[in-house]
Amino acid sequence: MPDVGLFTATEPLSKDMKVVIKYSVEVNGLPVYSESYDVDTLAEELEKDNAKAVDYWSRRIKCVVACRKRHGFSGCVTRCLTDGEACDCGHENCQPLKDS
């Protein structure tokens, strides 16, 4: 957290503070995939097309779940995040993510 005072701890963040969401996937503590998202950019994308932004964000959950039992987990996750297809090793036996 940024340095705050007793009287300022609940005030909004100043405009010059960069806020980032970090998404990472680890296997046994070893990182296999990571991304960082600027919150101001995400806010613009949500404003532009909320449904699409939420769909793309939900892929971050769905792809890891779909690739959990596939061959080539890391390749599968990388491919799936791009186009929503869970594929062994990122290119074989592809299946689209389920909507539910």
ZATOR-59719 format. One record per residue (C-alpha): residue number from 1; residue in one letter; y, x, z. Coordinates in steps of 0.001 Angstrom, whole numbers, plus 500000, padded with zeros to 6 digits. Layout:
+-----+--------+--------+--------+--------+
! num ! residu !      y !      x !      z !
+-----+--------+--------+--------+--------+
! NUM !      A !      Y !      X !      Z !
...
+-----+--------+--------+--------+--------+
END
This chain:
+-----+--------+--------+--------+--------+
! num ! residu !      y !      x !      z !
+-----+--------+--------+--------+--------+
!   1 !      M ! 500000 ! 500000 ! 500000 !
!   2 !      P ! 503540 ! 501156 ! 499424 !
!   3 !      D ! 505561 ! 502190 ! 502446 !
!   4 !      V ! 507069 ! 499119 ! 504066 !
!   5 !      G ! 509051 ! 498394 ! 507175 !
!   6 !      L ! 508285 ! 495903 ! 509895 !
!   7 !      F ! 510750 ! 493459 ! 508377 !
!   8 !      T ! 509869 ! 494043 ! 504706 !
!   9 !      A ! 506047 ! 493966 ! 504719 !
!  10 !      T ! 505867 ! 490484 ! 503174 !
!  11 !      E ! 508613 ! 490856 ! 500567 !
!  12 !      P ! 507750 ! 490973 ! 496841 !
!  13 !      L ! 507148 ! 494361 ! 495261 !
!  14 !      S ! 510161 ! 495917 ! 493586 !
!  15 !      K ! 510296 ! 495821 ! 489780 !
!  16 !      D ! 509948 ! 499604 ! 489516 !
!  17 !      M ! 506511 ! 499625 ! 491196 !
!  18 !      K ! 503659 ! 499853 ! 488730 !
!  19 !      V ! 500715 ! 497599 ! 489627 !
!  20 !      V ! 497334 ! 498384 ! 488063 !
!  21 !      I ! 493927 ! 496711 ! 488261 !
!  22 !      K ! 491069 ! 499170 ! 487963 !
!  23 !      Y ! 487715 ! 497961 ! 486678 !
!  24 !      S ! 484735 ! 500243 ! 487033 !
!  25 !      V ! 480986 ! 499979 ! 486737 !
!  26 !      E ! 478802 ! 502328 ! 488738 !
!  27 !      V ! 475054 ! 502895 ! 488847 !
!  28 !      N ! 473840 ! 504412 ! 492112 !
!  29 !      G ! 477397 ! 505518 ! 492835 !
!  30 !      L ! 477889 ! 507231 ! 489464 !
!  31 !      P ! 480614 ! 505776 ! 487228 !
!  32 !      V ! 479354 ! 504706 ! 483798 !
!  33 !      Y ! 482408 ! 502758 ! 482613 !
!  34 !      S ! 486006 ! 502339 ! 483764 !
!  35 !      E ! 489236 ! 500765 ! 482581 !
!  36 !      S ! 492725 ! 500313 ! 484008 !
!  37 !      Y ! 494966 ! 497324 ! 483361 !
!  38 !      D ! 498720 ! 497177 ! 483846 !
!  39 !      V ! 499519 ! 493903 ! 485618 !
!  40 !      D ! 502762 ! 493381 ! 483679 !
!  41 !      T ! 500835 ! 493613 ! 480399 !
!  42 !      L ! 498180 ! 491243 ! 481745 !
!  43 !      A ! 500922 ! 488780 ! 482704 !
!  44 !      E ! 502245 ! 488845 ! 479129 !
!  45 !      E ! 498744 ! 488310 ! 477727 !
!  46 !      L ! 498124 ! 485394 ! 480094 !
!  47 !      E ! 501408 ! 483844 ! 479026 !
!  48 !      K ! 500606 ! 484325 ! 475335 !
!  49 !      D ! 497010 ! 482975 ! 475440 !
!  50 !      N ! 495682 ! 482142 ! 478882 !
!  51 !      A ! 492253 ! 480950 ! 477736 !
!  52 !      K ! 491614 ! 484069 ! 475655 !
!  53 !      A ! 492764 ! 486423 ! 478425 !
!  54 !      V ! 490550 ! 484686 ! 480993 !
!  55 !      D ! 487605 ! 484720 ! 478556 !
!  56 !      Y ! 488029 ! 488452 ! 477952 !
!  57 !      W ! 488332 ! 489112 ! 481676 !
!  58 !      S ! 485186 ! 487110 ! 482413 !
!  59 !      R ! 483343 ! 489436 ! 480028 !
!  60 !      R ! 483837 ! 492176 ! 482628 !
!  61 !      I ! 481432 ! 490226 ! 484838 !
!  62 !      K ! 479145 ! 488649 ! 482247 !
!  63 !      C ! 478473 ! 491850 ! 480290 !
!  64 !      V ! 477342 ! 493834 ! 483312 !
!  65 !      V ! 475036 ! 490987 ! 484333 !
!  66 !      A ! 473665 ! 490606 ! 480774 !
!  67 !      C ! 473115 ! 494362 ! 480339 !
!  68 !      R ! 471519 ! 494892 ! 483767 !
!  69 !      K ! 467954 ! 494617 ! 482420 !
!  70 !      R ! 468501 ! 496016 ! 478929 !
!  71 !      H ! 467738 ! 499464 ! 477573 !
!  72 !      G ! 470759 ! 501768 ! 477350 !
!  73 !      F ! 472851 ! 500059 ! 480029 !
!  74 !      S ! 476052 ! 502037 ! 479437 !
!  75 !      G ! 475959 ! 501544 ! 475654 !
!  76 !      C ! 475186 ! 497880 ! 476140 !
!  77 !      V ! 478160 ! 497383 ! 478471 !
!  78 !      T ! 480565 ! 499260 ! 476196 !
!  79 !      R ! 479530 ! 497210 ! 473146 !
!  80 !      C ! 479494 ! 493923 ! 475034 !
!  81 !      L ! 483007 ! 494342 ! 476394 !
!  82 !      T ! 484243 ! 494786 ! 472841 !
!  83 !      D ! 482635 ! 491805 ! 471136 !
!  84 !      G ! 480633 ! 489794 ! 473665 !
!  85 !      E ! 477229 ! 490869 ! 472328 !
!  86 !      A ! 474673 ! 492291 ! 474765 !
!  87 !      C ! 472536 ! 494750 ! 472788 !
!  88 !      D ! 469872 ! 497263 ! 473781 !
!  89 !      C ! 471474 ! 500720 ! 473579 !
!  90 !      G ! 474598 ! 498998 ! 472264 !
!  91 !      H ! 473178 ! 498204 ! 468814 !
!  92 !      E ! 469649 ! 496706 ! 468914 !
!  93 !      N ! 468263 ! 493267 ! 469769 !
!  94 !      C ! 471724 ! 491744 ! 470215 !
!  95 !      Q ! 472408 ! 488441 ! 471902 !
!  96 !      P ! 475794 ! 486784 ! 472399 !
!  97 !      L ! 476917 ! 486141 ! 475963 !
!  98 !      K ! 476264 ! 482671 ! 477312 !
!  99 !      D ! 479277 ! 480427 ! 477915 !
! 100 !      S ! 478176 ! 479376 ! 481380 !
+-----+--------+--------+--------+--------+
END
